[in-house]
Amino acid sequence: MMPLTLANAGETVEIVKITGKDEVRQHLAELGFVTGEQVTVQTQIAGNMILAVKDSRVALDKAMAGRIMVE
């Protein structure tokens, strides 16, 4: 298990856990980041990421991406 921020561009990973306060987890869930979901890293620039999840593209900053644990 590792934070999403360590995944490389082009890599597809599976979400295993989301950390943080309830409102942070709820916000990420509304964007499609839920346990068991596949996420593909499109690009990563200075820790900020553009991700493909559930047929859409989402940009996350380094702090938010760090709350998503993947494998």
Secondary structure, DSSP 4 states (H G I P E B T S, - for coil): -EEGGGSPTT-EEEEEEE-S-HHHHHHHHHTT--TT-EEEEEEEETTEEEEEETTEEEEE-HHHHTTEEE-
